[in-house]
Amino acid sequence: MSASTLFLLLLVLLAIVGIYFVTIYNRLQSLRNGAEATLSQIRVAMKKRLDMIEQLVDSVRSYAKFEKETLEKITSLRTNLGSANPDDLARINGASKGLVGSILAVAESYPQLKTSEPVVATMNAIKDVEDEISRHRYTYNNIIQEFNTMLDTLPSSFIASSSGMHKKDYLNFEEDELRRAGYLTFDDGLEPRRPEAKWE
C-alpha cells in the first residue's frame, strides 16, 4: 500500500472521527439548551401562578384580613424565580402551593366566598397552570435523563468532559419531602388542610 493511500485513509478516518465528535457535541449542546429553555418555561408558568395567587388574595381579603407577610412572600418568590435552579424551583413550588392551601383554608369559613365567580375562575386558572408546570417538568426530566445518560456512556462521556459539561439535577417536586420541609401545607389536588398560617 502506497504512502499516499495510507495518508488518504488516515484523512478519511480523521474526518469520520471529527464528524462523530461534532455530532455528539451538537447533540449534548442541543439537550443542554433544551433543558434551559424548558426551565425558563417553568419559571414563566410559576410566575403566572404567583400572579394568580395574588389575585386570589385580593378576592379573599374583602372577607378576611391576612398578614402582610403573605403578599411579601409572593413578591419574594416572584423575585427569586429569575435565577432559580431546579432545587430552588422545588422550594418555590412547595411554598406557592402552601400559600394556595392557606388561602383556601380561609375560604372554607365563607361559603359565599367559595362559590364566588372570581375565586372559582382563579382557582381553575391555577389548576391549569399546575398542569402546565407538570408537563414542562416531565419534558425537562426526560431531556436531563438523556443528557446524563450520554455523560455516563462511552464515547460521549469523553466528549462531554473535554467540553466541560457536567451532569444536571432532575427537577424533583416530591410532595412528601416538601411537606416534611414545611413548604407544603395542603394535600394534592389543592384541597386545604386547616391553616397553619395566622388569619385575623
C-alpha positions as CSV (number, residue, x, y, z in Angstrom):
1,M,0.0,0.0,0.0
2,S,1.4,3.3,-1.0
3,A,2.1,6.2,1.3
4,S,-0.4,8.4,-0.5
5,T,-3.1,5.7,0.0
6,L,-2.3,5.4,3.7
7,F,-2.4,9.2,4.0
8,L,-5.8,9.3,2.3
9,L,-7.2,6.6,4.6
10,L,-5.8,8.5,7.6
11,L,-7.6,11.7,6.4
12,V,-10.8,9.8,5.9
13,L,-10.5,8.2,9.4
14,L,-9.8,11.6,11.0
15,A,-12.8,13.1,9.1
16,I,-15.1,10.4,10.4
17,V,-13.9,10.9,14.0
18,G,-14.2,14.6,13.6
19,I,-17.8,14.3,12.2
20,Y,-18.7,11.9,15.1
21,F,-17.2,14.3,17.7
22,V,-19.2,17.3,16.3
23,T,-22.4,15.2,16.0
24,I,-22.2,14.1,19.7
25,Y,-21.1,17.6,20.9
26,N,-24.1,19.2,19.0
27,R,-26.5,16.7,20.5
28,L,-25.2,17.4,24.0
29,Q,-25.4,21.1,23.4
30,S,-28.9,20.8,22.0
31,L,-30.0,18.8,25.1
32,R,-28.4,21.4,27.4
33,N,-30.1,24.3,25.6
34,G,-33.4,22.4,25.5
35,A,-33.2,21.9,29.3
36,E,-32.5,25.6,29.9
37,A,-35.4,26.6,27.6
38,T,-37.8,24.2,29.4
39,L,-36.6,25.6,32.8
40,S,-37.4,29.1,31.5
41,Q,-40.9,27.9,30.6
42,I,-41.3,26.5,34.1
43,R,-40.2,29.8,35.6
44,V,-42.7,31.7,33.4
45,A,-45.5,29.3,34.4
46,M,-44.6,29.7,38.1
47,K,-44.6,33.4,37.8
48,K,-48.1,33.2,36.3
49,R,-49.2,31.1,39.2
50,L,-47.9,33.6,41.7
51,D,-49.7,36.4,39.9
52,M,-52.9,34.3,40.2
53,I,-52.3,33.7,43.8
54,E,-52.0,37.4,44.3
55,Q,-55.4,37.8,42.5
56,L,-56.8,35.2,44.8
57,V,-55.6,37.1,47.9
58,D,-57.3,40.2,46.5
59,S,-60.6,38.3,46.2
60,V,-60.3,36.9,49.8
61,R,-59.2,39.9,51.7
62,S,-62.6,41.6,51.5
63,Y,-63.8,38.7,53.7
64,A,-60.7,38.1,55.9
65,K,-57.8,40.1,57.0
66,F,-54.5,38.4,56.4
67,E,-50.9,39.1,57.4
68,K,-48.9,41.5,55.3
69,E,-46.2,38.8,55.1
70,T,-48.4,36.8,52.7
71,L,-48.0,39.4,49.9
72,E,-44.4,39.9,50.9
73,K,-43.8,36.2,50.4
74,I,-45.5,36.2,47.0
75,T,-43.2,39.1,46.0
76,S,-40.1,37.4,47.3
77,L,-41.0,34.1,45.5
78,R,-41.6,36.0,42.3
79,T,-38.3,37.8,42.6
80,N,-36.3,34.6,43.2
81,L,-37.8,32.9,40.1
82,G,-35.5,34.6,37.6
83,S,-32.3,32.8,38.7
84,A,-33.9,29.7,40.3
85,N,-32.1,26.4,39.8
86,P,-34.0,23.1,40.0
87,D,-33.7,22.9,43.8
88,D,-34.9,26.5,44.1
89,L,-37.8,25.8,41.8
90,A,-38.8,22.8,44.0
91,R,-38.9,25.1,47.1
92,I,-40.7,27.8,45.3
93,N,-43.3,25.3,44.0
94,G,-43.9,24.0,47.5
95,A,-44.1,27.5,49.0
96,S,-46.6,28.5,46.3
97,K,-48.8,25.5,47.0
98,G,-48.7,26.3,50.7
99,L,-49.9,29.8,50.1
100,V,-52.8,28.4,48.0
101,G,-53.7,25.9,50.7
102,S,-53.7,28.7,53.4
103,I,-56.0,30.9,51.3
104,L,-58.3,28.0,50.5
105,A,-58.5,27.2,54.2
106,V,-59.8,30.7,54.9
107,A,-62.3,30.4,52.1
108,E,-63.7,27.3,53.8
109,S,-65.1,29.6,56.5
110,Y,-67.0,31.7,54.0
111,P,-69.4,29.7,51.8
112,Q,-70.2,32.7,49.7
113,L,-66.5,33.1,49.0
114,K,-66.1,29.5,47.9
115,T,-68.7,30.0,45.2
116,S,-67.6,33.5,44.2
117,E,-67.1,33.6,40.5
118,P,-63.7,35.4,40.7
119,V,-62.4,32.9,43.2
120,V,-63.7,29.9,41.2
121,A,-62.2,31.3,38.0
122,T,-58.9,32.0,39.6
123,M,-58.7,28.5,41.2
124,N,-59.5,26.9,37.8
125,A,-56.7,29.0,36.2
126,I,-54.3,28.0,38.9
127,K,-55.1,24.3,38.3
128,D,-54.5,24.8,34.6
129,V,-51.1,26.3,35.4
130,E,-50.3,23.4,37.7
131,D,-50.9,21.1,34.7
132,E,-48.7,23.2,32.5
133,I,-45.9,23.1,35.1
134,S,-46.2,19.3,35.4
135,R,-45.9,19.0,31.6
136,H,-42.8,21.2,31.5
137,R,-41.3,19.3,34.4
138,Y,-41.9,16.0,32.6
139,T,-40.2,17.3,29.5
140,Y,-37.3,18.7,31.4
141,N,-36.6,15.5,33.3
142,N,-36.7,13.5,30.0
143,I,-34.2,15.8,28.5
144,I,-31.9,15.6,31.5
145,Q,-32.2,11.8,31.6
146,E,-30.9,11.6,28.0
147,F,-28.2,14.2,28.7
148,N,-27.0,12.4,31.9
149,T,-27.1,9.0,30.2
150,M,-24.8,10.4,27.4
151,L,-22.4,11.7,30.1
152,D,-22.4,8.2,31.7
153,T,-21.7,6.3,28.5
154,L,-18.7,6.0,26.1
155,P,-17.5,7.7,24.0
156,S,-19.9,10.6,24.6
157,S,-18.7,11.0,28.2
158,F,-15.2,11.8,26.9
159,I,-16.6,14.4,24.5
160,A,-18.7,15.9,27.3
161,S,-15.8,16.0,29.8
162,S,-13.5,17.6,27.3
163,S,-16.1,20.2,26.6
164,G,-16.6,21.0,30.4
165,M,-20.1,19.5,30.6
166,H,-21.4,18.0,33.8
167,K,-24.4,16.0,34.8
168,K,-27.5,18.0,35.7
169,D,-30.1,17.6,38.5
170,Y,-33.6,16.4,37.9
171,L,-36.5,18.7,38.7
172,N,-37.9,16.9,41.7
173,F,-41.2,18.1,43.3
174,E,-41.5,15.3,45.8
175,E,-44.7,16.2,47.7
176,D,-43.9,14.3,50.9
177,E,-40.4,15.7,51.0
178,L,-41.7,19.2,50.5
179,R,-44.4,18.7,53.2
180,R,-41.8,17.5,55.7
181,A,-39.6,20.5,54.9
182,G,-42.6,22.8,55.7
183,Y,-43.1,24.1,52.2
184,L,-46.3,22.3,51.5
185,T,-49.3,22.7,53.8
186,F,-52.1,21.0,51.9
187,D,-52.9,17.7,50.2
188,D,-52.7,17.0,46.5
189,G,-55.5,18.4,44.3
190,L,-55.4,21.8,46.0
191,E,-57.5,20.6,48.9
192,P,-56.7,22.6,52.0
193,R,-55.9,21.4,55.5
194,R,-56.6,23.5,58.5
195,P,-54.5,26.6,58.1
196,E,-51.2,26.8,60.0
197,A,-50.9,30.5,59.0
198,K,-52.5,33.0,61.2
199,W,-55.5,34.8,60.0
200,E,-57.4,37.6,61.7
